Amino acid sequence: MLIKLRVHPDAKKDAVERRAADHFDVWTRKPAERGLANAAVLTLMGRELGIPAGRIRLVKGATSSSKIIEVP
């Protein structure tokens, strides 16, 4: 299943908000450099969906604030 994300790095808090069945807004405290925000987003989405972060894969948007992830 593919899920669309809108990521907000350098936020004041870590949070996930569902916009639609397949669209989430994600705020992370990590900066958007060296993949830190991407790793934090995968961890946050794993917690939100109840799936280990290692099973979630970033499909598109490694350097963009709009991302697509794949979950089993």
C-alpha positions as CSV (number, residue, x, y, z in Angstrom):
1,M,0.0,0.0,0.0
2,L,1.3,3.4,-0.9
3,I,0.9,6.4,1.4
4,K,1.5,10.1,0.6
5,L,3.3,12.2,3.2
6,R,3.8,16.0,3.6
7,V,6.8,16.3,5.9
8,H,7.6,19.4,8.0
9,P,11.2,19.1,9.3
10,D,12.7,21.2,12.1
11,A,9.3,21.4,13.9
12,K,8.8,22.1,17.5
13,K,7.4,18.6,18.2
14,D,7.1,15.2,16.6
15,A,3.5,14.6,15.4
16,V,1.5,12.7,12.8
17,E,-1.9,13.9,11.5
18,R,-4.1,11.8,9.2
19,R,-5.6,13.9,6.3
20,A,-7.1,11.0,4.4
21,A,-6.9,7.3,4.3
22,D,-3.7,7.4,2.3
23,H,-2.3,10.9,3.2
24,F,-0.6,12.1,6.3
25,D,1.1,15.3,7.5
26,V,4.2,14.5,9.6
27,W,6.2,17.0,11.8
28,T,9.6,16.0,13.1
29,R,12.2,17.8,15.2
30,K,15.0,16.4,13.1
31,P,16.6,18.7,10.4
32,A,16.3,18.0,6.7
33,E,20.0,17.0,6.3
34,R,21.9,13.8,6.0
35,G,18.6,11.8,5.9
36,L,17.9,12.5,9.5
37,A,14.3,13.7,8.9
38,N,13.6,10.8,6.6
39,A,14.7,8.3,9.2
40,A,12.6,10.1,11.9
41,V,9.5,10.1,9.5
42,L,9.8,6.3,8.9
43,T,10.0,5.8,12.7
44,L,7.0,8.0,13.4
45,M,4.9,6.4,10.7
46,G,5.8,2.9,12.0
47,R,4.5,3.9,15.4
48,E,1.3,5.5,13.9
49,L,0.5,2.4,11.8
50,G,1.8,-0.2,14.2
51,I,4.4,-1.6,11.8
52,P,8.1,-1.9,12.5
53,A,10.0,1.0,10.8
54,G,12.3,-1.4,9.1
55,R,9.4,-2.7,7.0
56,I,8.4,0.7,5.7
57,R,10.2,1.8,2.5
58,L,10.6,5.3,1.1
59,V,9.6,5.1,-2.5
60,K,9.8,8.7,-3.7
61,G,10.8,12.1,-2.4
62,A,14.1,11.6,-0.5
63,T,15.0,15.2,-0.9
64,S,11.4,16.7,-1.1
65,S,8.9,17.5,1.6
66,S,6.3,15.5,-0.4
67,K,7.1,11.8,0.0
68,I,5.6,8.5,-0.9
69,I,6.2,5.4,1.4
70,E,5.3,1.8,0.9
71,V,3.9,-0.3,3.8
72,P,3.2,-4.0,3.7
